[in-house]
Amino acid sequence: MGRVRTAAGRPLIIWVLTVAVAGVGFGLYWFQPWKLWQDRTVEEALPGAVKTSAPPVTGPSASSTPVPAPKTLAGGGLISHEHTTSGMVKLVRLADGSHVVRLENLDTSNGPDLRVWLTDSPVKQGRAGWHVFDDGAYVSLGKLKGNKGSQNYPLPADVDPSRYTSVSIWCDRFDVSFGAAELVRA
């Protein structure tokens, strides 16, 4: 005897396919896997460290007060956590008294919702260091401008930089550190 097909099973199949397509779409949005193959390089000069080829001004129009140069207060090398990360981090006081966190020669993976965090958490090697930076005090300095290059992140005026001991490249979406550096005082 032949098998009789009915339309009763079709709504279930359509529902399952709809949920599967929605799940794949949400997964692609949430994880953004294509970012692992997309690099964004940002090269910024340190504010106040302008290099010029012009000779210094001398004579009566020259200012007798030297402009203070930016001063590195602390720094350290980035170590890898969730993703391979390298480069240097510096905490710099600018001539006007403001502060920036400077990432130099940064090289890490791109990812969704990456931030630069100034924290009071210790930097730990390996998996032990992946999730510690949101345990204590931290200040988000904004979205990571690029996963490669040298870039500056100004500290808000009300932040006391002496309270913080590390910097993390933090993935806010998955609450994990891509890489971090201990700030060793100069």
N, C-alpha and C positions, 0 to 999 in steps of 0.2 A: 504494500500500500504506500502511496505517496504521502509525504509530510505536508501538512497544511501550515502555511506561514500566516501569522497574524501581525497586526500593527501594535499589539499591546506591549511588546518589548522595545519598540522604537523610542518612546519617551525616555526610558531609562538610559539607552545608549546615547541619545542626544544630550541628556543631562550629564552623563559621565564625560563625554567629549568636551562639553562646555566647561566643566570644572577643570579638566586637564589643561585645556588651552589657557584658561584664566590663571591656573597655577604656574604654568610655564612663563606666561607674561609677567606675573608678579615676581617670580624667581629671577628673571632676567633684569627687571627693574631693581630689585633689592641687592643682588650680588654684583651687577654690572661687570661681568667677566671680561668684556672687551677692553676694559681699562688696563688690564694686565699687559696688553700689547700696545698701549698708547702712552707715549712719553710726552711730558710738557716741561720744557726747559725754560727757566726764568733766571736771568742774570741781572742783578741789581747792584749798583755801587753802594758802598756804605755811606749813609748821609753824613755830610760834613767832611768827608775825606775826598774832596775834589782834587783831581790831579790836573795840573795845568802846565803847559809848555812855555808860558809867558815868564819873562824874568821878573824877579821880585821888584816891587815899587820902592824906590829910594828917594831921599830928598825931603823937602818940607811937606809934601803931600802924603808921605808915608805915615801910617799909624804907628804910634809908639807902643801900643798894646798888642801883643801877639794873640792871635785867635787860638784858643786851646784846641788841641786835636782830640778826636774821639779816643777814649781810653777803655781797653778791654779789662773788665773787672773779674771775669771768670770764663772758663771754657772747658771743653772736653770733646772727645771723639765719640761719634755715634756708634752704637753697637746694634746688631740685628736682633729683632724679636720675631714677630709673625712673618715678616718679609726681610730679605737681605737689604741692609741699609748701611750706608757709609757716609762719611763727611765729618765736618767739624761744626760745633756750636759755640758761639761766643755771646756773652752778655756784655754789651757795650754801653758806656755812658757817653752821650754826645756832648758837643760843646755847649749846647743850650741847657744841659742838665737832665734832659730826657734820656730814656733808656730804650734800647732795642735788643731783641734776640736776633742774632745773625746766624743763618745757616750757610756754610761755605762748602762748595763742592759736594752738595747733597746728591746722593744717588740711592733711590729706593723705588719700590713698585708704586704704580699709580693705584688708586682704589677709591671706593665711594666714601664721601664725607670725611676726608682726612683733615685734621686740625693740627695746629702747633700749640702744645700745652707747656706752660711753665709750672712746675710742680714742686712739692716738698717731699715726694716719695723717693726712696732709694732706687738706684738703677741696679737691677739684678740680671744676671746672665740667663740665657735660655728661656724656657717656658715659664719659669718662676717669675720672670719680669714682664710677662705679657699683659697682665691685668691689674697691676698694682697702682697705676697712676691716678685712678679715680677713687682710691681709698682715702687719700688725705686731701690737703688743700691744693687747688690748681687754678690757674687762670688760662682760659682759652684766648690765644692771641689771634685767632681767626683761621680761616681755611688755608690749607697748604696751597701756595701759589703755583707751585710746580714740583714734580717729583725729582727733578734734576736741576742743578745750578746753585747759585748763591742768591740769597734773598733776606730781606729784613722784615721783622715783625715788631712794631712799636708796642711798648708796655703802656697800659693806661696810666695816667698821672697819679692815681691814687694807689698804685701797686708798689709795695716796698720790695725791690728785687732781692734784698738780703734775706728774706724769709724763704726763698725757694732754692732748691739744690739740684734740680734736674730739668731737662726738656725732653718731651716725648712727641714723636710724630704719631698722633692718636687717631685711630679709626673710630669715629663717634657712632657709626652705624652698628659695629660689631663689638664695641667696648674692648678694643685690643690695641696694643702698641705695635706699630710697625718697626720702630727703632727708637732708641733713647740715648741721652748723653748725661753723664754726671757733670755738674758745673763745679770745677775746681777753681777756687779763688786764686787770683793772680797775686 
